[in-house]
Amino acid sequence: MLQRSPLPDVAASRAAASSSDGSSPSAETRALQHVGMRGIASRLQLEDGTRLPVTVDVGVDLATGHRGIHMSRLYRLLDRLDETPLSVDTFHALGVSLLESQAGISERLELALHFDLPLRRPALLSEASGWRHYPVTLTLCGTLGDLQTVLTLSLDYSSTCPCSAALARHAMARDWRAWAEEHPDAARAPDVLARWIEQDGSFPTPHSQRSRAEIALSLGASASLDIAARIVDFEETLQTPVQTLVKRLDEQAFAERNGANLLFCEDAARRLGGCCDAQPGVDGYRIDITHAESLHAHDAVARIERDFPSTSARPNRMAR
């Protein structure tokens, strides 16, 4: 039987050659802060057994004297993501395995899972419903003794500016007074006022827009992911999440909710911050609010954070 000779390992042989004479590392074996892969296609398994497609970004640092990392070892571990239900514990264990696979040439890990969580969302009043896909990013950053887990959720909702609503109501009151002065007898009847509002008192609030909250939660070691439950909690706090299929009574109910929950971007940030404070397992958070203004050509933004780890990587969904 033909004996095959060992295949060349260029990275290892170059690294060995550069350090054999005891001289300082050459330019090709200097330390690097991040080496890895972006946009790996894989699958993950949720705690309820559901399997979803996921895009993975992974990277480690590289110590002096080594030309390259063991990239295929990282890939093989990530290719088995769907074999174990995803939790804070299993995610942490995966991070430990990824670092250990580098056999001492790396100390720091940056890992990010990007996926969409599909949830069936009911209409406000009718039996209508539809699917929403919620963007989720789960990151793990740090060293073996200090790996930080961050869950980031992106939520779309409707926001109506309190100032714009007040101006619309002021305009309606002004026009009603003018009409009532011209029709003093008719104006005394309640049904006349109701009819006037329906026919002539429509002053839509022009400063109303689709808005987005990006909520990054630093989770403790004993925390549960509870992604769907956290989404429901945040949407109930905002009161105006975007809808899927609706009927007219749902659309009217949505308009009433907007009118009862007038929001500056600052208001939305504070509401969600209070919600994060009450959620179990949350060690810290950072919330970024964007109101894509319908009145102005620019966006209104706000941020609130508490005890958020500065070492955590920002979610990067460019690979998707």
C-alpha positions as CSV (number, residue, x, y, z in Angstrom):
1,M,0.0,0.0,0.0
2,L,1.3,3.4,-1.0
3,Q,2.5,5.4,2.0
4,R,1.7,9.1,1.9
5,S,4.2,11.5,3.2
6,P,3.0,14.1,5.7
7,L,1.4,17.2,4.0
8,P,3.2,20.4,4.5
9,D,2.0,22.8,7.3
10,V,3.3,26.2,6.0
11,A,2.0,28.2,9.0
12,A,3.7,25.9,11.6
13,S,7.0,25.5,9.7
14,R,7.4,29.3,9.1
15,A,6.7,30.0,12.7
16,A,9.2,27.5,13.9
17,A,11.8,28.8,11.5
18,S,11.4,32.3,12.6
19,S,11.9,31.5,16.3
20,S,14.7,28.8,16.0
21,D,17.6,31.2,16.0
22,G,16.4,33.0,19.1
23,S,16.0,36.3,17.4
24,S,13.1,38.6,17.7
25,P,9.9,37.7,15.9
26,S,9.9,38.6,12.2
27,A,7.2,40.8,10.7
28,E,5.2,37.8,9.7
29,T,4.9,36.4,13.2
30,R,4.0,39.6,15.2
31,A,1.1,39.4,17.6
32,L,-2.4,40.2,16.2
33,Q,-5.4,41.3,18.1
34,H,-8.1,39.6,15.9
35,V,-8.0,36.7,13.4
36,G,-11.0,34.7,12.4
37,M,-13.9,34.3,10.1
38,R,-17.0,36.3,9.3
39,G,-20.3,35.2,7.8
40,I,-20.1,31.4,8.5
41,A,-23.3,29.7,7.6
42,S,-24.6,27.3,10.3
43,R,-27.6,26.2,12.3
44,L,-28.5,26.5,15.9
45,Q,-31.0,24.8,18.2
46,L,-33.2,26.8,20.5
47,E,-34.2,25.6,24.0
48,D,-37.5,24.3,22.6
49,G,-35.8,22.2,20.0
50,T,-36.4,24.6,17.1
51,R,-33.6,24.8,14.6
52,L,-32.8,28.0,12.8
53,P,-30.2,29.2,10.3
54,V,-27.5,31.3,11.8
55,T,-24.6,33.4,10.6
56,V,-21.5,33.3,12.8
57,D,-18.6,35.7,13.2
58,V,-15.7,34.3,15.2
59,G,-12.2,35.6,16.0
60,V,-9.4,35.2,18.5
61,D,-6.1,37.0,19.1
62,L,-2.8,35.5,18.0
63,A,0.3,35.4,20.2
64,T,3.7,36.5,19.0
65,G,5.7,33.8,17.2
66,H,2.7,32.1,15.5
67,R,1.9,32.8,11.8
68,G,-1.7,31.7,11.9
69,I,-4.5,30.3,14.0
70,H,-6.2,26.9,13.8
71,M,-9.1,28.1,11.7
72,S,-10.5,24.7,10.8
73,R,-10.9,23.8,14.5
74,L,-13.0,26.9,15.1
75,Y,-15.2,25.9,12.1
76,R,-15.7,22.4,13.2
77,L,-16.9,23.4,16.6
78,L,-19.3,26.0,15.1
79,D,-20.6,23.4,12.6
80,R,-22.1,21.5,15.5
81,L,-24.1,24.4,17.0
82,D,-27.4,22.6,16.4
83,E,-26.5,19.5,18.4
84,T,-27.1,21.2,21.7
85,P,-30.0,23.5,22.7
86,L,-28.7,27.1,23.0
87,S,-28.5,28.6,26.5
88,V,-26.2,30.9,28.4
89,D,-24.4,27.8,29.8
90,T,-24.0,26.0,26.4
91,F,-22.9,29.2,24.7
92,H,-20.3,29.8,27.4
93,A,-19.1,26.2,27.0
94,L,-18.8,26.7,23.3
95,G,-16.6,29.7,23.9
96,V,-14.4,27.8,26.2
97,S,-14.0,25.0,23.6
98,L,-13.2,27.6,20.9
99,L,-10.4,29.1,22.9
100,E,-9.0,25.7,24.0
101,S,-8.9,24.6,20.4
102,Q,-6.2,27.2,19.8
103,A,-3.8,25.3,22.0
104,G,-2.4,28.2,23.9
105,I,-1.8,30.6,20.9
106,S,-4.9,32.7,21.7
107,E,-6.2,34.2,24.9
108,R,-9.2,36.3,23.8
109,L,-12.4,35.4,21.9
110,E,-15.0,37.3,20.0
111,L,-18.0,35.3,18.9
112,A,-21.3,36.5,17.5
113,L,-24.4,34.6,16.3
114,H,-26.8,36.5,14.1
115,F,-30.2,35.0,13.4
116,D,-33.9,36.0,13.1
117,L,-36.4,34.6,15.6
118,P,-39.8,34.0,13.9
119,L,-42.8,34.7,16.1
120,R,-46.5,34.6,15.2
121,R,-48.0,37.9,16.3
122,P,-51.7,38.4,16.8
123,A,-53.6,41.5,15.9
124,L,-54.8,43.8,18.6
125,L,-58.5,42.9,18.5
126,S,-59.5,40.7,15.6
127,E,-58.5,37.1,14.9
128,A,-55.9,38.2,12.3
129,S,-52.3,37.3,12.8
130,G,-49.0,37.2,10.9
131,W,-45.3,36.4,11.3
132,R,-42.6,38.7,12.5
133,H,-38.9,38.0,12.2
134,Y,-37.0,39.6,15.0
135,P,-33.2,40.2,14.5
136,V,-31.2,38.7,17.3
137,T,-27.4,38.8,18.0
138,L,-25.8,36.8,20.7
139,T,-22.2,37.7,21.5
140,L,-19.5,36.2,23.7
141,C,-16.3,38.2,24.4
142,G,-13.4,37.9,26.7
143,T,-10.9,35.5,28.1
144,L,-11.3,32.0,29.6
145,G,-11.8,33.4,33.1
146,D,-14.0,36.3,32.0
147,L,-16.4,35.6,29.1
148,Q,-19.2,38.1,28.8
149,T,-22.5,37.1,27.2
150,V,-24.6,39.8,25.5
151,L,-28.0,39.3,24.0
152,T,-29.1,42.1,21.5
153,L,-32.6,42.4,20.2
154,S,-33.9,44.8,17.6
155,L,-37.6,45.9,17.9
156,D,-39.6,48.1,15.5
157,Y,-42.5,50.2,16.9
158,S,-44.5,53.3,16.1
159,S,-43.9,56.6,17.9
160,T,-45.9,59.7,17.8
161,C,-44.4,63.0,18.8
162,P,-46.1,64.6,21.8
163,C,-45.5,68.1,20.5
164,S,-47.0,67.3,17.1
165,A,-50.0,65.7,18.7
166,A,-50.5,68.8,20.9
167,L,-50.4,71.0,17.9
168,A,-52.9,68.9,16.0
169,R,-55.3,69.0,19.0
170,H,-54.8,72.8,19.3
171,A,-55.7,73.2,15.6
172,M,-58.9,71.1,16.0
173,A,-59.9,73.1,19.1
174,R,-59.3,76.4,17.3
175,D,-61.5,75.3,14.4
176,W,-64.2,74.0,16.7
177,R,-64.4,77.3,18.5
178,A,-64.8,79.1,15.2
179,W,-67.5,76.8,14.0
180,A,-69.3,77.0,17.4
181,E,-69.4,80.8,17.3
182,E,-71.1,80.6,13.9
183,H,-73.6,77.9,15.0
184,P,-74.2,78.6,18.8
185,D,-77.5,76.7,19.0
186,A,-76.2,73.5,17.2
187,A,-72.9,73.5,19.1
188,R,-74.8,72.8,22.4
189,A,-75.8,69.3,21.3
190,P,-73.2,66.6,22.1
191,D,-74.0,64.6,18.9
192,V,-73.2,67.7,16.8
193,L,-69.7,67.9,18.3
194,A,-69.2,64.2,17.6
195,R,-70.4,64.7,14.0
196,W,-68.2,67.7,13.5
197,I,-65.1,65.8,14.7
198,E,-65.9,62.9,12.4
199,Q,-66.4,65.2,9.3
200,D,-64.3,68.3,9.9
201,G,-62.1,67.7,12.9
202,S,-59.5,65.4,11.5
203,F,-56.0,66.8,12.1
204,P,-53.6,63.9,11.7
205,T,-50.4,64.0,13.6
206,P,-47.8,64.4,10.9
207,H,-44.9,63.7,13.2
208,S,-45.4,60.0,13.6
209,Q,-42.9,57.4,12.4
210,R,-41.6,53.8,12.5
211,S,-39.0,53.6,15.2
212,R,-36.4,51.1,16.3
213,A,-34.9,50.0,19.7
214,E,-31.7,48.1,19.8
215,I,-31.5,46.5,23.3
216,A,-28.3,44.9,24.4
217,L,-28.5,42.8,27.6
218,S,-25.4,41.7,29.5
219,L,-26.6,38.4,31.0
220,G,-25.3,36.8,34.1
221,A,-24.1,33.2,34.3
222,S,-27.3,31.9,35.7
223,A,-29.6,33.8,33.4
224,S,-32.0,32.3,30.9
225,L,-32.1,33.5,27.3
226,D,-35.9,33.7,27.2
227,I,-35.7,35.6,23.9
228,A,-39.4,35.4,23.0
229,A,-40.5,36.3,26.6
230,R,-38.2,39.3,26.7
231,I,-39.5,40.5,23.3
232,V,-43.1,40.3,24.6
233,D,-42.0,42.2,27.7
234,F,-40.4,45.0,25.7
235,E,-43.3,45.3,23.3
236,E,-45.8,45.5,26.1
237,T,-43.7,48.2,27.6
238,L,-43.7,50.3,24.4
239,Q,-47.3,49.5,23.7
240,T,-47.0,50.3,20.0
241,P,-45.1,47.5,18.2
242,V,-45.6,47.4,14.5
243,Q,-48.3,45.0,13.3
244,T,-48.7,42.3,10.8
245,L,-52.1,41.5,9.3
246,V,-54.8,43.8,10.6
247,K,-58.4,44.6,10.1
248,R,-60.0,48.1,10.4
249,L,-60.9,47.6,14.1
250,D,-57.2,46.6,14.7
251,E,-56.0,49.7,12.9
252,Q,-58.3,51.9,15.0
253,A,-57.0,50.3,18.2
254,F,-53.5,50.9,17.0
255,A,-54.3,54.6,16.4
256,E,-55.7,54.8,19.9
257,R,-52.6,53.2,21.4
258,N,-50.4,55.7,19.6
259,G,-52.5,58.5,20.9
260,A,-52.3,57.2,24.5
261,N,-48.5,56.5,24.3
262,L,-47.0,59.7,22.8
263,L,-43.2,59.2,22.8
264,F,-40.1,61.3,22.5
265,C,-37.1,59.1,21.8
266,E,-36.1,59.9,25.4
267,D,-39.4,58.5,26.7
268,A,-38.9,55.2,24.9
269,A,-35.3,54.9,26.2
270,R,-36.5,55.4,29.8
271,R,-39.4,53.0,29.5
272,L,-37.2,50.3,28.2
273,G,-34.5,51.0,30.7
274,G,-37.0,50.4,33.5
275,C,-38.1,47.2,31.8
276,C,-34.5,45.9,31.7
277,D,-34.1,46.8,35.4
278,A,-37.0,44.5,36.2
279,Q,-35.9,41.5,34.0
280,P,-34.2,38.5,35.7
281,G,-30.6,37.7,34.9
282,V,-29.7,41.1,33.5
283,D,-26.4,42.4,34.9
284,G,-26.4,45.5,32.7
285,Y,-27.8,46.9,29.4
286,R,-27.3,49.4,26.6
287,I,-30.4,50.7,24.7
288,D,-30.1,52.7,21.5
289,I,-33.3,54.3,20.2
290,T,-33.8,55.7,16.7
291,H,-36.9,57.6,15.6
292,A,-36.8,57.9,11.8
293,E,-38.5,61.3,11.8
294,S,-41.3,61.9,9.4
295,L,-41.1,65.7,9.9
296,H,-37.4,66.2,9.6
297,A,-34.8,64.8,7.2
298,H,-32.7,63.5,10.1
299,D,-33.3,60.9,12.9
300,A,-33.8,61.5,16.6
301,V,-31.7,59.2,18.8
302,A,-31.2,58.4,22.4
303,R,-29.2,56.0,24.5
304,I,-29.5,54.7,28.1
305,E,-27.2,52.2,29.7
306,R,-26.4,50.7,33.1
307,D,-23.3,48.6,34.0
308,F,-22.7,47.6,30.4
309,P,-19.4,45.9,29.8
310,S,-17.1,48.1,27.8
311,T,-15.2,45.1,26.5
312,S,-18.2,43.7,24.7
313,A,-18.1,43.7,20.9
314,R,-20.7,45.7,19.0
315,P,-23.1,43.5,17.1
316,N,-22.1,43.4,13.5
317,R,-24.7,42.2,11.0
318,M,-22.9,43.2,7.9
319,A,-22.1,39.6,7.1
320,R,-25.7,38.8,6.6
